[in-house]
Amino acid sequence: MSKLKRKIEKSQKRKKTKEAQEKVSEKLGMFDRIPDACLTCEKSFDKKDKEDVKSFRVVVRESENKVNLYCDACWGNAINIIQEISKKDAKSS
């Protein structure tokens, strides 16, 4: 019985690995769609600069087949706005 159990576990592991590889491939396929500037403030983005790569945020919208890029400042502003709206909604409820 343990032989069958190992076989099933190995099969499930292979399936999960294959699914993960497919997801990574899909994401990398959209790498060439990354814009050259922030969507909001149009701050330039250099794909080869480590600081830019670390500080910019990439949002992938698979359903729209679109990639959005935001600098750290614009991302922080958006998060603050969302938090303020959430607080106002919580107070009004």
mmCIF file as gemmi writes it, N, C-alpha and C atoms, coordinates in Angstrom:
data_model
loop_
_atom_site.group_PDB
_atom_site.id
_atom_site.type_symbol
_atom_site.label_atom_id
_atom_site.label_alt_id
_atom_site.label_comp_id
_atom_site.label_asym_id
_atom_site.label_entity_id
_atom_site.label_seq_id
_atom_site.pdbx_PDB_ins_code
_atom_site.Cartn_x
_atom_site.Cartn_y
_atom_site.Cartn_z
_atom_site.occupancy
_atom_site.B_iso_or_equiv
_atom_site.pdbx_formal_charge
_atom_site.auth_seq_id
_atom_site.auth_asym_id
_atom_site.pdbx_PDB_model_num
ATOM 1 N N . MET Axp A 1 ? 0.811 -1.194 0 1 0 ? 1 A 1
ATOM 2 C CA . MET Axp A 1 ? 0 0 0 1 0 ? 1 A 1
ATOM 3 C C . MET Axp A 1 ? 0.86 1.266 0 1 0 ? 1 A 1
ATOM 4 N N . SER Axp A 2 ? 1.993 1.229 0.687 1 0 ? 2 A 1
ATOM 5 C CA . SER Axp A 2 ? 2.842 2.414 0.752 1 0 ? 2 A 1
ATOM 6 C C . SER Axp A 2 ? 3.442 2.741 -0.614 1 0 ? 2 A 1
ATOM 7 N N . LYS Axp A 3 ? 3.623 1.725 -1.444 1 0 ? 3 A 1
ATOM 8 C CA . LYS Axp A 3 ? 4.15 1.954 -2.786 1 0 ? 3 A 1
ATOM 9 C C . LYS Axp A 3 ? 3.15 2.771 -3.609 1 0 ? 3 A 1
ATOM 10 N N . LEU Axp A 4 ? 1.888 2.44 -3.499 1 0 ? 4 A 1
ATOM 11 C CA . LEU Axp A 4 ? 0.835 3.163 -4.204 1 0 ? 4 A 1
ATOM 12 C C . LEU Axp A 4 ? 0.734 4.602 -3.693 1 0 ? 4 A 1
ATOM 13 N N . LYS Axp A 5 ? 0.87 4.753 -2.386 1 0 ? 5 A 1
ATOM 14 C CA . LYS Axp A 5 ? 0.801 6.088 -1.788 1 0 ? 5 A 1
ATOM 15 C C . LYS Axp A 5 ? 1.938 6.974 -2.311 1 0 ? 5 A 1
ATOM 16 N N . ARG Axp A 6 ? 3.154 6.423 -2.377 1 0 ? 6 A 1
ATOM 17 C CA . ARG Axp A 6 ? 4.299 7.18 -2.899 1 0 ? 6 A 1
ATOM 18 C C . ARG Axp A 6 ? 4.08 7.549 -4.358 1 0 ? 6 A 1
ATOM 19 N N . LYS Axp A 7 ? 3.513 6.622 -5.114 1 0 ? 7 A 1
ATOM 20 C CA . LYS Axp A 7 ? 3.256 6.873 -6.529 1 0 ? 7 A 1
ATOM 21 C C . LYS Axp A 7 ? 2.272 8.027 -6.701 1 0 ? 7 A 1
ATOM 22 N N . ILE Axp A 8 ? 1.224 8.053 -5.903 1 0 ? 8 A 1
ATOM 23 C CA . ILE Axp A 8 ? 0.217 9.115 -5.965 1 0 ? 8 A 1
ATOM 24 C C . ILE Axp A 8 ? 0.836 10.449 -5.563 1 0 ? 8 A 1
ATOM 25 N N . GLU Axp A 9 ? 1.616 10.444 -4.471 1 0 ? 9 A 1
ATOM 26 C CA . GLU Axp A 9 ? 2.249 11.682 -4.011 1 0 ? 9 A 1
ATOM 27 C C . GLU Axp A 9 ? 3.21 12.226 -5.065 1 0 ? 9 A 1
ATOM 28 N N . LYS Axp A 10 ? 3.966 11.349 -5.692 1 0 ? 10 A 1
ATOM 29 C CA . LYS Axp A 10 ? 4.911 11.767 -6.726 1 0 ? 10 A 1
ATOM 30 C C . LYS Axp A 10 ? 4.171 12.363 -7.92 1 0 ? 10 A 1
ATOM 31 N N . SER Axp A 11 ? 3.063 11.751 -8.292 1 0 ? 11 A 1
ATOM 32 C CA . SER Axp A 11 ? 2.255 12.246 -9.399 1 0 ? 11 A 1
ATOM 33 C C . SER Axp A 11 ? 1.696 13.636 -9.083 1 0 ? 11 A 1
ATOM 34 N N . GLN Axp A 12 ? 1.213 13.822 -7.868 1 0 ? 12 A 1
ATOM 35 C CA . GLN Axp A 12 ? 0.671 15.116 -7.46 1 0 ? 12 A 1
ATOM 36 C C . GLN Axp A 12 ? 1.766 16.177 -7.43 1 0 ? 12 A 1
ATOM 37 N N . LYS Axp A 13 ? 2.948 15.794 -6.98 1 0 ? 13 A 1
ATOM 38 C CA . LYS Axp A 13 ? 4.074 16.732 -6.939 1 0 ? 13 A 1
ATOM 39 C C . LYS Axp A 13 ? 4.462 17.167 -8.344 1 0 ? 13 A 1
ATOM 40 N N . ARG Axp A 14 ? 4.507 16.233 -9.28 1 0 ? 14 A 1
ATOM 41 C CA . ARG Axp A 14 ? 4.822 16.564 -10.672 1 0 ? 14 A 1
ATOM 42 C C . ARG Axp A 14 ? 3.797 17.524 -11.25 1 0 ? 14 A 1
ATOM 43 N N . LYS Axp A 15 ? 2.527 17.267 -10.956 1 0 ? 15 A 1
ATOM 44 C CA . LYS Axp A 15 ? 1.448 18.109 -11.464 1 0 ? 15 A 1
ATOM 45 C C . LYS Axp A 15 ? 1.571 19.536 -10.919 1 0 ? 15 A 1
ATOM 46 N N . LYS Axp A 16 ? 1.857 19.68 -9.62 1 0 ? 16 A 1
ATOM 47 C CA . LYS Axp A 16 ? 2.015 21.008 -9.024 1 0 ? 16 A 1
ATOM 48 C C . LYS Axp A 16 ? 3.222 21.727 -9.61 1 0 ? 16 A 1
ATOM 49 N N . THR Axp A 17 ? 4.305 21.007 -9.819 1 0 ? 17 A 1
ATOM 50 C CA . THR Axp A 17 ? 5.509 21.602 -10.395 1 0 ? 17 A 1
ATOM 51 C C . THR Axp A 17 ? 5.235 22.097 -11.805 1 0 ? 17 A 1
ATOM 52 N N . LYS Axp A 18 ? 4.534 21.291 -12.588 1 0 ? 18 A 1
ATOM 53 C CA . LYS Axp A 18 ? 4.217 21.671 -13.965 1 0 ? 18 A 1
ATOM 54 C C . LYS Axp A 18 ? 3.334 22.919 -13.987 1 0 ? 18 A 1
ATOM 55 N N . GLU Axp A 19 ? 2.335 22.968 -13.106 1 0 ? 19 A 1
ATOM 56 C CA . GLU Axp A 19 ? 1.448 24.132 -13.039 1 0 ? 19 A 1
ATOM 57 C C . GLU Axp A 19 ? 2.225 25.384 -12.651 1 0 ? 19 A 1
ATOM 58 N N . ALA Axp A 20 ? 3.145 25.255 -11.696 1 0 ? 20 A 1
ATOM 59 C CA . ALA Axp A 20 ? 3.95 26.396 -11.269 1 0 ? 20 A 1
ATOM 60 C C . ALA Axp A 20 ? 4.836 26.889 -12.412 1 0 ? 20 A 1
ATOM 61 N N . GLN Axp A 21 ? 5.429 25.969 -13.158 1 0 ? 21 A 1
ATOM 62 C CA . GLN Axp A 21 ? 6.272 26.348 -14.285 1 0 ? 21 A 1
ATOM 63 C C . GLN Axp A 21 ? 5.462 27.066 -15.363 1 0 ? 21 A 1
ATOM 64 N N . GLU Axp A 22 ? 4.237 26.619 -15.593 1 0 ? 22 A 1
ATOM 65 C CA . GLU Axp A 22 ? 3.383 27.27 -16.582 1 0 ? 22 A 1
ATOM 66 C C . GLU Axp A 22 ? 3.037 28.694 -16.156 1 0 ? 22 A 1
ATOM 67 N N . LYS Axp A 23 ? 2.763 28.891 -14.863 1 0 ? 23 A 1
ATOM 68 C CA . LYS Axp A 23 ? 2.443 30.231 -14.366 1 0 ? 23 A 1
ATOM 69 C C . LYS Axp A 23 ? 3.636 31.171 -14.529 1 0 ? 23 A 1
ATOM 70 N N . VAL Axp A 24 ? 4.821 30.678 -14.206 1 0 ? 24 A 1
ATOM 71 C CA . VAL Axp A 24 ? 6.032 31.494 -14.361 1 0 ? 24 A 1
ATOM 72 C C . VAL Axp A 24 ? 6.24 31.845 -15.821 1 0 ? 24 A 1
ATOM 73 N N . SER Axp A 25 ? 6.032 30.885 -16.706 1 0 ? 25 A 1
ATOM 74 C CA . SER Axp A 25 ? 6.194 31.139 -18.139 1 0 ? 25 A 1
ATOM 75 C C . SER Axp A 25 ? 5.232 32.22 -18.626 1 0 ? 25 A 1
ATOM 76 N N . GLU Axp A 26 ? 3.994 32.174 -18.14 1 0 ? 26 A 1
ATOM 77 C CA . GLU Axp A 26 ? 3.01 33.192 -18.52 1 0 ? 26 A 1
ATOM 78 C C . GLU Axp A 26 ? 3.459 34.575 -18.063 1 0 ? 26 A 1
ATOM 79 N N . LYS Axp A 27 ? 3.962 34.657 -16.808 1 0 ? 27 A 1
ATOM 80 C CA . LYS Axp A 27 ? 4.407 35.947 -16.276 1 0 ? 27 A 1
ATOM 81 C C . LYS Axp A 27 ? 5.606 36.461 -17.063 1 0 ? 27 A 1
ATOM 82 N N . LEU Axp A 28 ? 6.553 35.599 -17.363 1 0 ? 28 A 1
ATOM 83 C CA . LEU Axp A 28 ? 7.736 36.02 -18.11 1 0 ? 28 A 1
ATOM 84 C C . LEU Axp A 28 ? 7.373 36.402 -19.54 1 0 ? 28 A 1
ATOM 85 N N . GLY Axp A 29 ? 6.33 35.803 -20.066 1 0 ? 29 A 1
ATOM 86 C CA . GLY Axp A 29 ? 5.872 36.155 -21.409 1 0 ? 29 A 1
ATOM 87 C C . GLY Axp A 29 ? 5.371 37.584 -21.483 1 0 ? 29 A 1
ATOM 88 N N . MET Axp A 30 ? 4.967 38.139 -20.339 1 0 ? 30 A 1
ATOM 89 C CA . MET Axp A 30 ? 4.479 39.516 -20.3 1 0 ? 30 A 1
ATOM 90 C C . MET Axp A 30 ? 5.585 40.496 -19.926 1 0 ? 30 A 1
ATOM 91 N N . PHE Axp A 31 ? 6.797 39.995 -19.691 1 0 ? 31 A 1
ATOM 92 C CA . PHE Axp A 31 ? 7.916 40.853 -19.299 1 0 ? 31 A 1
ATOM 93 C C . PHE Axp A 31 ? 8.201 41.924 -20.334 1 0 ? 31 A 1
ATOM 94 N N . ASP Axp A 32 ? 8.059 41.579 -21.592 1 0 ? 32 A 1
ATOM 95 C CA . ASP Axp A 32 ? 8.339 42.559 -22.649 1 0 ? 32 A 1
ATOM 96 C C . ASP Axp A 32 ? 7.278 43.651 -22.723 1 0 ? 32 A 1
ATOM 97 N N . ARG Axp A 33 ? 6.19 43.5 -22.005 1 0 ? 33 A 1
ATOM 98 C CA . ARG Axp A 33 ? 5.121 44.499 -22.002 1 0 ? 33 A 1
ATOM 99 C C . ARG Axp A 33 ? 5.294 45.553 -20.904 1 0 ? 33 A 1
ATOM 100 N N . ILE Axp A 34 ? 6.34 45.42 -20.08 1 0 ? 34 A 1
ATOM 101 C CA . ILE Axp A 34 ? 6.564 46.387 -19.011 1 0 ? 34 A 1
ATOM 102 C C . ILE Axp A 34 ? 6.882 47.747 -19.634 1 0 ? 34 A 1
ATOM 103 N N . PRO Axp A 35 ? 6.147 48.783 -19.23 1 0 ? 35 A 1
ATOM 104 C CA . PRO Axp A 35 ? 6.378 50.113 -19.794 1 0 ? 35 A 1
ATOM 105 C C . PRO Axp A 35 ? 7.735 50.696 -19.38 1 0 ? 35 A 1
ATOM 106 N N . ASP Axp A 36 ? 8.119 51.793 -19.994 1 0 ? 36 A 1
ATOM 107 C CA . ASP Axp A 36 ? 9.389 52.446 -19.7 1 0 ? 36 A 1
ATOM 108 C C . ASP Axp A 36 ? 9.247 53.581 -18.688 1 0 ? 36 A 1
ATOM 109 N N . ALA Axp A 37 ? 8.025 53.803 -18.186 1 0 ? 37 A 1
ATOM 110 C CA . ALA Axp A 37 ? 7.798 54.892 -17.242 1 0 ? 37 A 1
ATOM 111 C C . ALA Axp A 37 ? 6.606 54.569 -16.337 1 0 ? 37 A 1
ATOM 112 N N . CYS Axp A 38 ? 6.55 55.263 -15.212 1 0 ? 38 A 1
ATOM 113 C CA . CYS Axp A 38 ? 5.438 55.128 -14.269 1 0 ? 38 A 1
ATOM 114 C C . CYS Axp A 38 ? 4.14 55.523 -14.964 1 0 ? 38 A 1
ATOM 115 N N . LEU Axp A 39 ? 3.107 54.77 -14.742 1 0 ? 39 A 1
ATOM 116 C CA . LEU Axp A 39 ? 1.815 55.031 -15.375 1 0 ? 39 A 1
ATOM 117 C C . LEU Axp A 39 ? 1.225 56.365 -14.914 1 0 ? 39 A 1
ATOM 118 N N . THR Axp A 40 ? 1.48 56.75 -13.679 1 0 ? 40 A 1
ATOM 119 C CA . THR Axp A 40 ? 0.882 57.955 -13.114 1 0 ? 40 A 1
ATOM 120 C C . THR Axp A 40 ? 1.699 59.223 -13.374 1 0 ? 40 A 1
ATOM 121 N N . CYS Axp A 41 ? 2.975 59.205 -12.959 1 0 ? 41 A 1
ATOM 122 C CA . CYS Axp A 41 ? 3.78 60.435 -13.05 1 0 ? 41 A 1
ATOM 123 C C . CYS Axp A 41 ? 4.786 60.417 -14.195 1 0 ? 41 A 1
ATOM 124 N N . GLU Axp A 42 ? 4.865 59.328 -14.911 1 0 ? 42 A 1
ATOM 125 C CA . GLU Axp A 42 ? 5.75 59.158 -16.062 1 0 ? 42 A 1
ATOM 126 C C . GLU Axp A 42 ? 7.235 59.252 -15.718 1 0 ? 42 A 1
ATOM 127 N N . LYS Axp A 43 ? 7.586 58.912 -14.472 1 0 ? 43 A 1
ATOM 128 C CA . LYS Axp A 43 ? 8.994 58.826 -14.082 1 0 ? 43 A 1
ATOM 129 C C . LYS Axp A 43 ? 9.627 57.671 -14.854 1 0 ? 43 A 1
ATOM 130 N N . SER Axp A 44 ? 10.787 57.901 -15.433 1 0 ? 44 A 1
ATOM 131 C CA . SER Axp A 44 ? 11.396 56.887 -16.296 1 0 ? 44 A 1
ATOM 132 C C . SER Axp A 44 ? 11.814 55.652 -15.494 1 0 ? 44 A 1
ATOM 133 N N . PHE Axp A 45 ? 11.779 54.5 -16.137 1 0 ? 45 A 1
ATOM 134 C CA . PHE Axp A 45 ? 12.113 53.209 -15.54 1 0 ? 45 A 1
ATOM 135 C C . PHE Axp A 45 ? 13.17 52.525 -16.396 1 0 ? 45 A 1
ATOM 136 N N . ASP Axp A 46 ? 14.278 52.16 -15.763 1 0 ? 46 A 1
ATOM 137 C CA . ASP Axp A 46 ? 15.356 51.458 -16.451 1 0 ? 46 A 1
ATOM 138 C C . ASP Axp A 46 ? 15.381 50.017 -15.963 1 0 ? 46 A 1
ATOM 139 N N . LYS Axp A 47 ? 15.084 49.08 -16.848 1 0 ? 47 A 1
ATOM 140 C CA . LYS Axp A 47 ? 15.022 47.664 -16.483 1 0 ? 47 A 1
ATOM 141 C C . LYS Axp A 47 ? 16.356 47.118 -16.009 1 0 ? 47 A 1
ATOM 142 N N . LYS Axp A 48 ? 17.44 47.776 -16.367 1 0 ? 48 A 1
ATOM 143 C CA . LYS Axp A 48 ? 18.774 47.297 -16.014 1 0 ? 48 A 1
ATOM 144 C C . LYS Axp A 48 ? 19.307 47.917 -14.72 1 0 ? 48 A 1
ATOM 145 N N . ASP Axp A 49 ? 18.606 48.903 -14.176 1 0 ? 49 A 1
ATOM 146 C CA . ASP Axp A 49 ? 19.019 49.571 -12.942 1 0 ? 49 A 1
ATOM 147 C C . ASP Axp A 49 ? 18.412 48.842 -11.739 1 0 ? 49 A 1
ATOM 148 N N . LYS Axp A 50 ? 19.265 48.346 -10.843 1 0 ? 50 A 1
ATOM 149 C CA . LYS Axp A 50 ? 18.787 47.574 -9.694 1 0 ? 50 A 1
ATOM 150 C C . LYS Axp A 50 ? 17.862 48.384 -8.8 1 0 ? 50 A 1
ATOM 151 N N . GLU Axp A 51 ? 18.182 49.646 -8.579 1 0 ? 51 A 1
ATOM 152 C CA . GLU Axp A 51 ? 17.346 50.488 -7.719 1 0 ? 51 A 1
ATOM 153 C C . GLU Axp A 51 ? 15.953 50.676 -8.317 1 0 ? 51 A 1
ATOM 154 N N . ASP Axp A 52 ? 15.873 50.887 -9.609 1 0 ? 52 A 1
ATOM 155 C CA . ASP Axp A 52 ? 14.565 51.012 -10.262 1 0 ? 52 A 1
ATOM 156 C C . ASP Axp A 52 ? 13.783 49.71 -10.146 1 0 ? 52 A 1
ATOM 157 N N . VAL Axp A 53 ? 14.442 48.616 -10.369 1 0 ? 53 A 1
ATOM 158 C CA . VAL Axp A 53 ? 13.771 47.308 -10.309 1 0 ? 53 A 1
ATOM 159 C C . VAL Axp A 53 ? 13.246 47.042 -8.905 1 0 ? 53 A 1
ATOM 160 N N . LYS Axp A 54 ? 13.994 47.461 -7.885 1 0 ? 54 A 1
ATOM 161 C CA . LYS Axp A 54 ? 13.574 47.243 -6.503 1 0 ? 54 A 1
ATOM 162 C C . LYS Axp A 54 ? 12.47 48.198 -6.064 1 0 ? 54 A 1
ATOM 163 N N . SER Axp A 55 ? 12.469 49.418 -6.593 1 0 ? 55 A 1
ATOM 164 C CA . SER Axp A 55 ? 11.54 50.428 -6.086 1 0 ? 55 A 1
ATOM 165 C C . SER Axp A 55 ? 10.224 50.514 -6.864 1 0 ? 55 A 1
ATOM 166 N N . PHE Axp A 56 ? 10.212 50.172 -8.119 1 0 ? 56 A 1
ATOM 167 C CA . PHE Axp A 56 ? 8.978 50.25 -8.904 1 0 ? 56 A 1
ATOM 168 C C . PHE Axp A 56 ? 8.097 49.036 -8.64 1 0 ? 56 A 1
ATOM 169 N N . ARG Axp A 57 ? 6.788 49.219 -8.777 1 0 ? 57 A 1
ATOM 170 C CA . ARG Axp A 57 ? 5.807 48.136 -8.589 1 0 ? 57 A 1
ATOM 171 C C . ARG Axp A 57 ? 5.204 47.778 -9.933 1 0 ? 57 A 1
ATOM 172 N N . VAL Axp A 58 ? 5.111 46.492 -10.187 1 0 ? 58 A 1
ATOM 173 C CA . VAL Axp A 58 ? 4.537 46.002 -11.434 1 0 ? 58 A 1
ATOM 174 C C . VAL Axp A 58 ? 3.206 45.326 -11.11 1 0 ? 58 A 1
ATOM 175 N N . VAL Axp A 59 ? 2.163 45.736 -11.816 1 0 ? 59 A 1
ATOM 176 C CA . VAL Axp A 59 ? 0.837 45.148 -11.639 1 0 ? 59 A 1
ATOM 177 C C . VAL Axp A 59 ? 0.445 44.5 -12.958 1 0 ? 59 A 1
ATOM 178 N N . VAL Axp A 60 ? 0.237 43.186 -12.92 1 0 ? 60 A 1
ATOM 179 C CA . VAL Axp A 60 ? -0.109 42.438 -14.124 1 0 ? 60 A 1
ATOM 180 C C . VAL Axp A 60 ? -1.603 42.164 -14.106 1 0 ? 60 A 1
ATOM 181 N N . ARG Axp A 61 ? -2.273 42.581 -15.152 1 0 ? 61 A 1
ATOM 182 C CA . ARG Axp A 61 ? -3.709 42.313 -15.312 1 0 ? 61 A 1
ATOM 183 C C . ARG Axp A 61 ? -3.851 41.31 -16.455 1 0 ? 61 A 1
ATOM 184 N N . GLU Axp A 62 ? -3.86 40.035 -16.06 1 0 ? 62 A 1
ATOM 185 C CA . GLU Axp A 62 ? -3.889 38.975 -17.063 1 0 ? 62 A 1
ATOM 186 C C . GLU Axp A 62 ? -5.165 38.995 -17.886 1 0 ? 62 A 1
ATOM 187 N N . SER Axp A 63 ? -6.286 39.313 -17.248 1 0 ? 63 A 1
ATOM 188 C CA . SER Axp A 63 ? -7.56 39.314 -17.963 1 0 ? 63 A 1
ATOM 189 C C . SER Axp A 63 ? -7.563 40.353 -19.085 1 0 ? 63 A 1
ATOM 190 N N . GLU Axp A 64 ? -6.851 41.471 -18.859 1 0 ? 64 A 1
ATOM 191 C CA . GLU Axp A 64 ? -6.778 42.527 -19.864 1 0 ? 64 A 1
ATOM 192 C C . GLU Axp A 64 ? -5.51 42.414 -20.702 1 0 ? 64 A 1
ATOM 193 N N . ASN Axp A 65 ? -4.656 41.463 -20.346 1 0 ? 65 A 1
ATOM 194 C CA . ASN Axp A 65 ? -3.376 41.264 -21.033 1 0 ? 65 A 1
ATOM 195 C C . ASN Axp A 65 ? -2.562 42.557 -20.999 1 0 ? 65 A 1
ATOM 196 N N . LYS Axp A 66 ? -2.464 43.146 -19.794 1 0 ? 66 A 1
ATOM 197 C CA . LYS Axp A 66 ? -1.863 44.462 -19.627 1 0 ? 66 A 1
ATOM 198 C C . LYS Axp A 66 ? -0.923 44.462 -18.422 1 0 ? 66 A 1
ATOM 199 N N . VAL Axp A 67 ? 0.156 45.228 -18.521 1 0 ? 67 A 1
ATOM 200 C CA . VAL Axp A 67 ? 1.106 45.389 -17.422 1 0 ? 67 A 1
ATOM 201 C C . VAL Axp A 67 ? 1.193 46.875 -17.081 1 0 ? 67 A 1
ATOM 202 N N . ASN Axp A 68 ? 0.985 47.201 -15.798 1 0 ? 68 A 1
ATOM 203 C CA . ASN Axp A 68 ? 1.082 48.582 -15.334 1 0 ? 68 A 1
ATOM 204 C C . ASN Axp A 68 ? 2.307 48.713 -14.443 1 0 ? 68 A 1
ATOM 205 N N . LEU Axp A 69 ? 2.941 49.875 -14.49 1 0 ? 69 A 1
ATOM 206 C CA . LEU Axp A 69 ? 4.151 50.129 -13.724 1 0 ? 69 A 1
ATOM 207 C C . LEU Axp A 69 ? 3.966 51.395 -12.902 1 0 ? 69 A 1
ATOM 208 N N . TYR Axp A 70 ? 4.321 51.328 -11.599 1 0 ? 70 A 1
ATOM 209 C CA . TYR Axp A 70 ? 4.161 52.47 -10.701 1 0 ? 70 A 1
ATOM 210 C C . TYR Axp A 70 ? 5.456 52.693 -9.921 1 0 ? 70 A 1
ATOM 211 N N . CYS Axp A 71 ? 5.868 53.962 -9.806 1 0 ? 71 A 1
ATOM 212 C CA . CYS Axp A 71 ? 7.038 54.274 -8.985 1 0 ? 71 A 1
ATOM 213 C C . CYS Axp A 71 ? 6.639 54.156 -7.516 1 0 ? 71 A 1
ATOM 214 N N . ASP Axp A 72 ? 7.624 54.154 -6.639 1 0 ? 72 A 1
ATOM 215 C CA . ASP Axp A 72 ? 7.367 53.961 -5.217 1 0 ? 72 A 1
ATOM 216 C C . ASP Axp A 72 ? 6.488 55.069 -4.638 1 0 ? 72 A 1
ATOM 217 N N . ALA Axp A 73 ? 6.713 56.307 -5.062 1 0 ? 73 A 1
ATOM 218 C CA . ALA Axp A 73 ? 5.929 57.439 -4.547 1 0 ? 73 A 1
ATOM 219 C C . ALA Axp A 73 ? 4.458 57.321 -4.948 1 0 ? 73 A 1
ATOM 220 N N . CYS Axp A 74 ? 4.205 57.018 -6.204 1 0 ? 74 A 1
ATOM 221 C CA . CYS Axp A 74 ? 2.819 56.889 -6.683 1 0 ? 74 A 1
ATOM 222 C C . CYS Axp A 74 ? 2.13 55.696 -6.025 1 0 ? 74 A 1
ATOM 223 N N . TRP Axp A 75 ? 2.872 54.625 -5.814 1 0 ? 75 A 1
ATOM 224 C CA . TRP Axp A 75 ? 2.312 53.437 -5.164 1 0 ? 75 A 1
ATOM 225 C C . TRP Axp A 75 ? 1.918 53.781 -3.728 1 0 ? 75 A 1
ATOM 226 N N . GLY Axp A 76 ? 2.775 54.501 -3.03 1 0 ? 76 A 1
ATOM 227 C CA . GLY Axp A 76 ? 2.476 54.909 -1.658 1 0 ? 76 A 1
ATOM 228 C C . GLY Axp A 76 ? 1.261 55.817 -1.591 1 0 ? 76 A 1
ATOM 229 N N . ASN Axp A 77 ? 1.153 56.75 -2.53 1 0 ? 77 A 1
ATOM 230 C CA . ASN Axp A 77 ? -0.011 57.638 -2.578 1 0 ? 77 A 1
ATOM 231 C C . ASN Axp A 77 ? -1.292 56.846 -2.8 1 0 ? 77 A 1
ATOM 232 N N . ALA Axp A 78 ? -1.25 55.883 -3.685 1 0 ? 78 A 1
ATOM 233 C CA . ALA Axp A 78 ? -2.434 55.061 -3.972 1 0 ? 78 A 1
ATOM 234 C C . ALA Axp A 78 ? -2.852 54.261 -2.736 1 0 ? 78 A 1
ATOM 235 N N . ILE Axp A 79 ? -1.891 53.709 -2.025 1 0 ? 79 A 1
ATOM 236 C CA . ILE Axp A 79 ? -2.195 52.942 -0.807 1 0 ? 79 A 1
ATOM 237 C C . ILE Axp A 79 ? -2.837 53.853 0.24 1 0 ? 79 A 1
ATOM 238 N N . ASN Axp A 80 ? -2.306 55.062 0.399 1 0 ? 80 A 1
ATOM 239 C CA . ASN Axp A 80 ? -2.873 56.02 1.365 1 0 ? 80 A 1
ATOM 240 C C . ASN Axp A 80 ? -4.307 56.382 1.007 1 0 ? 80 A 1
ATOM 241 N N . ILE Axp A 81 ? -4.57 56.628 -0.254 1 0 ? 81 A 1
ATOM 242 C CA . ILE Axp A 81 ? -5.928 56.964 -0.699 1 0 ? 81 A 1
ATOM 243 C C . ILE Axp A 81 ? -6.888 55.815 -0.41 1 0 ? 81 A 1
ATOM 244 N N . ILE Axp A 82 ? -6.466 54.598 -0.692 1 0 ? 82 A 1
ATOM 245 C CA . ILE Axp A 82 ? -7.309 53.42 -0.444 1 0 ? 82 A 1
ATOM 246 C C . ILE Axp A 82 ? -7.599 53.285 1.044 1 0 ? 82 A 1
ATOM 247 N N . GLN Axp A 83 ? -6.588 53.514 1.895 1 0 ? 83 A 1
ATOM 248 C CA . GLN Axp A 83 ? -6.789 53.425 3.346 1 0 ? 83 A 1
ATOM 249 C C . GLN Axp A 83 ? -7.759 54.49 3.834 1 0 ? 83 A 1
ATOM 250 N N . GLU Axp A 84 ? -7.661 55.703 3.302 1 0 ? 84 A 1
ATOM 251 C CA . GLU Axp A 84 ? -8.576 56.773 3.689 1 0 ? 84 A 1
ATOM 252 C C . GLU Axp A 84 ? -10.014 56.441 3.301 1 0 ? 84 A 1
ATOM 253 N N . ILE Axp A 85 ? -10.179 55.917 2.108 1 0 ? 85 A 1
ATOM 254 C CA . ILE Axp A 85 ? -11.523 55.531 1.66 1 0 ? 85 A 1
ATOM 255 C C . ILE Axp A 85 ? -12.074 54.418 2.532 1 0 ? 85 A 1
ATOM 256 N N . SER Axp A 86 ? -11.236 53.46 2.882 1 0 ? 86 A 1
ATOM 257 C CA . SER Axp A 86 ? -11.672 52.352 3.747 1 0 ? 86 A 1
ATOM 258 C C . SER Axp A 86 ? -12.1 52.852 5.11 1 0 ? 86 A 1
ATOM 259 N N . LYS Axp A 87 ? -11.363 53.821 5.667 1 0 ? 87 A 1
ATOM 260 C CA . LYS Axp A 87 ? -11.711 54.384 6.973 1 0 ? 87 A 1
ATOM 261 C C . LYS Axp A 87 ? -13.045 55.12 6.892 1 0 ? 87 A 1
ATOM 262 N N . LYS Axp A 88 ? -13.268 55.888 5.821 1 0 ? 88 A 1
ATOM 263 C CA . LYS Axp A 88 ? -14.525 56.616 5.666 1 0 ? 88 A 1
ATOM 264 C C . LYS Axp A 88 ? -15.692 55.654 5.535 1 0 ? 88 A 1
ATOM 265 N N . ASP Axp A 89 ? -15.491 54.565 4.788 1 0 ? 89 A 1
ATOM 266 C CA . ASP Axp A 89 ? -16.544 53.559 4.632 1 0 ? 89 A 1
ATOM 267 C C . ASP Axp A 89 ? -16.853 52.87 5.958 1 0 ? 89 A 1
ATOM 268 N N . ALA Axp A 90 ? -15.82 52.607 6.738 1 0 ? 90 A 1
ATOM 269 C CA . ALA Axp A 90 ? -16.005 51.95 8.037 1 0 ? 90 A 1
ATOM 270 C C . ALA Axp A 90 ? -16.77 52.862 9.007 1 0 ? 90 A 1
ATOM 271 N N . LYS Axp A 91 ? -16.488 54.152 8.955 1 0 ? 91 A 1
ATOM 272 C CA . LYS Axp A 91 ? -17.167 55.1 9.83 1 0 ? 91 A 1
ATOM 273 C C . LYS Axp A 91 ? -18.641 55.272 9.46 1 0 ? 91 A 1
ATOM 274 N N . SER Axp A 92 ? -18.927 55.231 8.178 1 0 ? 92 A 1
ATOM 275 C CA . SER Axp A 92 ? -20.299 55.442 7.722 1 0 ? 92 A 1
ATOM 276 C C . SER Axp A 92 ? -21.166 54.196 7.914 1 0 ? 92 A 1
ATOM 277 N N . SER Axp A 93 ? -20.548 53.065 8.142 1 0 ? 93 A 1
ATOM 278 C CA . SER Axp A 93 ? -21.334 51.822 8.327 1 0 ? 93 A 1
ATOM 279 C C . SER Axp A 93 ? -21.879 51.66 9.694 1 0 ? 93 A 1
